[in-house]
């Protein structure tokens, strides 16, 4: 088996919390990422999912070395880049590029689109002016835009078009890894599907690997090969897509899947929303961090921190009771007939379409 393109082990990022105006003093640390480990193979899409504030985006920034890790290791293409100085990161940054969440804030409003896309090539010394212009036109066509768009400014485009420009900029230097930090969460639902389909098409054509950060499990199901679920700075479950959606083993994963909206207003949910509050990342509990919200909690959960352990081929779960808990049916993922009211409306609509 070939070595993974990206290998992360026990990654940590603790932000200091200071008090005082003149004589500030560190009074604690926010454990934003606290012992995260995963592998990403060449040509694979690994989705990192979880609630807002769980540490997904911080993990992405650590992988890109936009933040300095507190602990752990990051290996990219066989090279340990955890402590690589900033002066030596240029060739590494060329091989892994980001696509940001907000297409309105991630593009310089004072630069035309052609220059925005060409800027990474200028930074890395790729080609001359003529070859860069030709490459910009090629990239615009690749992402579904026209060459004449290179002369326009970001404010002249819609949100979906701006995200396409951001994708073109990320591809300008031929990266091997693209880190997508919630790339469709700021877009309309119909535009989300277009951008996700574009990312999948580009992956097949260019052999890209994606680290896909998201909180929308419906989008993740369409784009990912494997999924890692994060909660309060930790990964609580990792599995291939089919295993995680078909047989989720961690109670938190089950709650996330049950929260996917059902496209029928009459149907009731089989599982209520999670109660309780997320513990403070400054002072996480000693045992399972999900214990305060878990409906299956026992005394051991509050005292002993669970570790990821295998539950099948490629399926890892951090739960003391994973073997004994039942696997619930997730109604929002299973095919189901429409409710009687919806069925009547569909039948009436069909009659109108076929009536002379």
C-alpha positions as CSV (number, residue, x, y, z in Angstrom):
1,X,0.0,0.0,0.0
2,X,1.4,3.4,-1.0
3,X,2.1,6.1,1.6
4,X,-0.7,8.7,2.1
5,X,-0.2,12.1,0.5
6,X,-1.1,13.8,3.9
7,X,-0.6,12.2,7.3
8,X,-1.6,14.1,10.5
9,X,-0.8,12.6,13.9
10,X,-1.9,13.9,17.3
11,X,-2.2,17.5,16.0
12,X,-2.8,20.1,18.6
13,X,-3.5,23.9,18.6
14,X,-4.0,25.6,22.0
15,X,-4.6,29.3,21.9
16,X,-3.6,31.2,25.1
17,X,-6.2,33.3,26.9
18,X,-4.8,36.5,28.5
19,X,-6.3,38.8,31.1
20,X,-5.1,42.3,32.0
21,X,-4.6,45.5,30.0
22,X,-1.1,46.6,30.9
23,X,0.3,43.5,32.5
24,X,-1.4,40.7,30.7
25,X,-1.2,37.2,32.1
26,X,-2.0,33.9,30.5
27,X,-4.9,32.4,32.5
28,X,-5.7,29.4,30.3
29,X,-5.7,27.9,26.9
30,X,-8.5,27.2,24.4
31,X,-7.9,23.7,23.1
32,X,-9.2,24.3,19.6
33,X,-7.6,21.2,18.2
34,X,-6.6,18.5,20.7
35,X,-5.1,15.3,19.4
36,X,-6.4,15.0,15.8
37,X,-5.0,12.2,13.5
38,X,-6.0,11.2,10.0
39,X,-4.5,10.2,6.6
40,X,-5.4,11.4,3.1
41,X,-4.5,9.3,0.1
42,X,-3.6,10.6,-3.4
43,X,-6.8,11.4,-5.3
44,X,-9.1,11.0,-2.3
45,X,-11.6,13.3,-0.7
46,X,-11.6,13.3,3.1
47,X,-14.5,15.3,4.6
48,X,-14.0,16.9,8.1
49,X,-17.5,17.6,9.6
50,X,-18.9,18.8,12.8
51,X,-20.7,21.7,14.5
52,X,-19.5,25.2,14.3
53,X,-16.6,25.7,16.7
54,X,-15.4,22.1,16.8
55,X,-12.0,22.9,15.2
56,X,-12.5,22.0,11.6
57,X,-11.2,25.2,10.1
58,X,-8.4,25.5,12.6
59,X,-7.3,22.0,11.5
60,X,-7.3,23.1,7.9
61,X,-5.2,26.1,8.7
62,X,-2.7,24.0,10.6
63,X,-2.4,21.6,7.6
64,X,-1.7,24.6,5.3
65,X,0.8,25.9,7.9
66,X,-1.1,29.2,8.2
67,X,-1.0,28.5,12.0
68,X,1.8,27.1,14.0
69,X,0.8,23.8,15.7
70,X,1.2,23.4,19.5
71,X,2.0,19.7,19.1
72,X,1.7,16.7,16.9
73,X,3.1,16.2,13.3
74,X,2.1,16.9,9.7
75,X,3.6,15.0,6.9
76,X,3.0,16.0,3.3
77,X,4.2,13.8,0.4
78,X,6.5,12.0,2.8
79,X,8.1,15.2,4.2
80,X,7.6,16.4,7.8
81,X,6.5,20.0,7.5
82,X,5.5,20.5,11.2
83,X,8.4,22.7,12.0
84,X,9.5,23.8,8.6
85,X,10.5,27.5,8.7
86,X,8.4,29.9,6.7
87,X,11.3,30.7,4.4
88,X,11.3,27.0,3.2
89,X,7.6,26.6,2.9
90,X,7.2,28.1,-0.6
91,X,7.5,24.9,-2.7
92,X,5.2,23.1,-0.2
93,X,2.6,25.9,-0.4
94,X,2.6,25.5,-4.2
95,X,1.6,21.8,-3.8
96,X,-1.3,22.5,-1.4
97,X,-3.7,25.4,-2.0
98,X,-6.8,26.6,-0.2
99,X,-10.4,27.4,-1.4
100,X,-11.9,29.8,1.1
101,X,-15.4,29.8,2.6
102,X,-16.5,33.4,1.7
103,X,-16.3,34.1,-2.1
104,X,-17.0,37.8,-1.4
105,X,-14.1,38.4,1.1
106,X,-11.5,36.1,-0.4
107,X,-11.0,38.0,-3.7
108,X,-9.3,41.4,-3.8
109,X,-11.9,43.9,-5.0
110,X,-9.3,46.2,-6.5
111,X,-7.7,43.6,-8.8
112,X,-9.2,42.3,-12.1
113,X,-10.0,38.6,-12.2
114,X,-7.1,37.8,-14.6
115,X,-4.6,39.3,-12.2
116,X,-6.1,37.5,-9.2
117,X,-5.7,34.1,-10.9
118,X,-2.2,35.0,-12.2
119,X,-0.9,36.2,-8.8
120,X,0.0,32.7,-7.5
121,X,2.0,32.1,-10.7
122,X,3.9,35.3,-10.2
123,X,4.6,34.5,-6.6
124,X,6.1,31.1,-7.5
125,X,7.9,32.4,-10.6
126,X,5.9,30.3,-13.1
127,X,6.1,31.3,-16.8
128,X,6.2,34.8,-18.3
129,X,3.4,37.3,-18.9
130,X,2.2,35.7,-22.1
131,X,2.2,32.2,-20.7
132,X,0.4,33.4,-17.6
133,X,-2.3,35.1,-19.7
134,X,-2.8,31.9,-21.7
135,X,-3.0,29.9,-18.4
136,X,-5.6,32.3,-17.0
137,X,-7.8,31.8,-20.0
138,X,-7.4,28.1,-19.8
139,X,-8.3,28.1,-16.1
140,X,-11.4,30.3,-16.7
141,X,-12.7,27.8,-19.3
142,X,-11.9,24.9,-16.9
143,X,-14.1,26.3,-14.2
144,X,-17.0,27.3,-16.5
145,X,-16.2,30.9,-17.2
146,X,-15.2,32.8,-20.3
147,X,-11.8,34.3,-21.2
148,X,-13.2,37.8,-21.3
149,X,-14.1,37.6,-17.6
150,X,-10.4,38.1,-16.9
151,X,-10.9,41.9,-17.5
152,X,-13.7,42.2,-15.0
153,X,-13.6,42.9,-11.2
154,X,-15.0,40.6,-8.5
155,X,-18.0,42.9,-7.8
156,X,-19.3,42.1,-11.3
157,X,-19.9,38.4,-10.5
158,X,-22.4,36.4,-8.5
159,X,-21.4,34.4,-5.5
160,X,-21.1,31.1,-7.4
161,X,-19.0,32.7,-10.1
162,X,-16.7,34.2,-7.5
163,X,-16.2,30.8,-6.0
164,X,-15.3,29.5,-9.4
165,X,-12.7,32.2,-9.6
166,X,-11.4,31.2,-6.2
167,X,-11.1,27.6,-7.5
168,X,-9.3,28.7,-10.6
169,X,-6.8,30.7,-8.5
170,X,-6.2,27.6,-6.3
171,X,-5.5,25.5,-9.5
172,X,-3.1,28.0,-11.1
173,X,0.0,26.4,-9.6
174,X,-1.0,22.8,-10.3
175,X,-1.4,21.7,-6.6
176,X,-1.7,18.1,-5.5
177,X,-3.9,18.9,-2.4
178,X,-6.7,21.4,-2.3
179,X,-8.1,22.4,1.2
180,X,-11.7,23.4,0.8
181,X,-12.8,25.3,3.9
182,X,-16.7,25.2,3.6
183,X,-16.5,26.2,-0.1
184,X,-20.3,26.1,-0.6
185,X,-21.8,27.1,2.7
186,X,-22.2,30.8,1.6
187,X,-23.9,29.9,-1.7
188,X,-27.5,29.2,-2.6
189,X,-28.5,25.6,-2.7
190,X,-28.8,25.4,-6.4
191,X,-25.4,27.0,-6.8
192,X,-23.9,24.6,-4.2
193,X,-24.7,21.7,-6.4
194,X,-23.0,23.3,-9.4
195,X,-19.8,24.0,-7.4
196,X,-19.7,20.6,-5.8
197,X,-20.1,19.0,-9.3
198,X,-17.3,21.2,-10.6
199,X,-15.0,20.1,-7.8
200,X,-15.7,16.4,-8.5
201,X,-15.1,16.9,-12.2
202,X,-11.8,18.7,-11.6
203,X,-10.7,15.9,-9.2
204,X,-11.3,13.3,-11.9
205,X,-9.6,15.3,-14.6
206,X,-6.6,16.6,-12.7
207,X,-6.1,13.8,-10.0
208,X,-6.6,16.2,-7.1
209,X,-6.9,15.3,-3.4
210,X,-9.3,17.3,-1.3
211,X,-9.5,18.0,2.4
212,X,-13.2,19.1,2.5
213,X,-14.3,21.1,5.5
214,X,-18.1,21.2,5.9
215,X,-21.0,21.0,8.3
216,X,-23.7,20.1,5.7
217,X,-23.8,16.3,5.7
218,X,-26.0,16.3,2.6
219,X,-23.2,18.0,0.6
220,X,-20.6,15.8,2.2
221,X,-22.4,12.6,1.2
222,X,-22.1,13.7,-2.5
223,X,-18.5,14.8,-2.6
224,X,-16.5,12.6,-0.1
225,X,-14.8,9.2,-0.1
226,X,-14.2,9.1,3.7
227,X,-15.5,11.2,6.5
228,X,-14.0,12.2,9.9
229,X,-16.5,13.6,12.5
230,X,-15.1,16.2,14.9
231,X,-16.5,17.3,18.3
232,X,-14.8,19.9,20.6
233,X,-11.3,19.5,19.0
234,X,-11.3,15.7,18.7
235,X,-12.2,13.2,16.0
236,X,-14.9,10.9,17.4
237,X,-15.6,8.8,14.3
238,X,-13.9,8.1,10.9
239,X,-15.3,5.8,8.3
240,X,-15.8,5.3,4.5
241,X,-18.8,7.2,3.3
242,X,-21.0,4.2,2.9
243,X,-20.2,2.8,6.3
244,X,-20.8,6.1,8.1
245,X,-24.1,6.9,6.5
246,X,-25.3,3.3,6.6
247,X,-24.2,2.4,10.1
248,X,-23.1,5.4,12.3
249,X,-21.7,4.1,15.6
250,X,-21.0,7.3,17.6
251,X,-24.1,9.0,19.2
252,X,-22.9,12.3,18.0
253,X,-22.6,11.1,14.4
254,X,-26.1,9.6,14.7
255,X,-27.5,12.9,16.0
256,X,-25.9,14.9,13.1
257,X,-27.3,12.5,10.5
258,X,-30.8,12.6,12.1
259,X,-30.7,16.4,11.9
260,X,-30.5,16.4,8.1
261,X,-33.7,18.1,6.9
262,X,-36.4,15.7,5.6
263,X,-37.9,17.1,2.3
264,X,-41.4,16.5,3.5
265,X,-43.1,19.0,6.0
266,X,-45.5,16.4,7.3
267,X,-43.0,13.8,8.4
268,X,-41.9,14.0,12.0
269,X,-38.3,13.2,13.1
270,X,-37.6,10.0,14.8
271,X,-34.9,11.6,17.0
272,X,-35.1,14.9,18.8
273,X,-32.4,17.5,18.6
274,X,-29.5,17.3,21.0
275,X,-29.9,18.9,24.3
276,X,-27.4,20.4,26.7
277,X,-24.5,22.8,26.0
278,X,-21.1,22.1,24.4
279,X,-18.4,22.1,27.2
280,X,-15.9,24.9,27.3
281,X,-12.8,24.2,25.1
282,X,-10.8,26.0,27.9
283,X,-11.8,23.4,30.4
284,X,-13.0,20.2,28.7
285,X,-14.3,17.3,30.9
286,X,-11.9,14.5,31.8
287,X,-13.9,11.8,30.2
288,X,-15.8,11.8,26.9
289,X,-16.4,15.3,25.7
290,X,-19.8,14.4,24.4
291,X,-20.9,12.9,27.8
292,X,-22.9,16.0,28.8
293,X,-25.2,15.7,25.7
294,X,-25.2,12.0,25.1
295,X,-28.4,10.0,25.8
296,X,-26.4,6.8,26.4
297,X,-23.9,8.2,29.0
298,X,-22.7,5.9,31.9
299,X,-20.3,6.6,34.7
300,X,-17.3,5.4,32.7
301,X,-18.0,8.0,30.0
302,X,-17.6,10.8,32.5
303,X,-14.3,9.4,34.0
304,X,-12.3,7.9,31.1
305,X,-11.5,9.5,27.8
306,X,-12.4,7.2,24.9
307,X,-9.8,6.5,22.2
308,X,-10.5,5.8,18.5
309,X,-10.7,2.0,18.0
310,X,-11.6,-0.1,15.0
311,X,-15.2,-1.2,14.4
312,X,-14.8,-2.6,10.9
313,X,-12.6,-2.1,7.8
314,X,-11.5,1.6,7.9
315,X,-14.2,2.4,10.6
316,X,-12.8,4.0,13.8
317,X,-15.0,5.1,16.7
318,X,-14.2,6.9,20.0
319,X,-17.0,5.6,22.2
320,X,-16.9,3.2,25.2
321,X,-20.4,1.7,24.3
322,X,-20.1,1.6,20.5
323,X,-20.5,-2.2,20.3
324,X,-23.6,-2.4,22.6
325,X,-25.6,0.6,21.3
326,X,-28.2,-0.1,18.6
327,X,-27.7,1.5,15.1
328,X,-30.7,3.7,14.5
329,X,-32.4,4.0,11.1
330,X,-31.8,7.5,9.8
331,X,-35.1,8.5,8.2
332,X,-33.7,11.5,6.4
333,X,-31.3,9.2,4.5
334,X,-33.5,6.3,3.8
335,X,-35.8,6.3,0.7
336,X,-39.5,6.8,1.7
337,X,-42.8,7.4,0.1
338,X,-44.3,10.9,0.3
339,X,-46.9,11.7,2.9
340,X,-50.6,11.5,1.8
341,X,-50.8,15.3,1.6
342,X,-47.7,15.6,-0.6
343,X,-48.8,12.6,-2.7
344,X,-52.1,14.4,-3.4
345,X,-50.4,17.6,-4.5
346,X,-48.0,15.6,-6.8
347,X,-51.0,13.8,-8.3
348,X,-52.8,17.1,-9.0
349,X,-49.7,18.6,-10.5
350,X,-49.3,15.6,-12.8
351,X,-52.9,15.8,-13.9
352,X,-52.5,19.5,-14.9
353,X,-49.4,18.7,-16.9
354,X,-51.1,15.9,-19.0
355,X,-54.6,17.6,-19.3
356,X,-55.3,18.9,-22.9
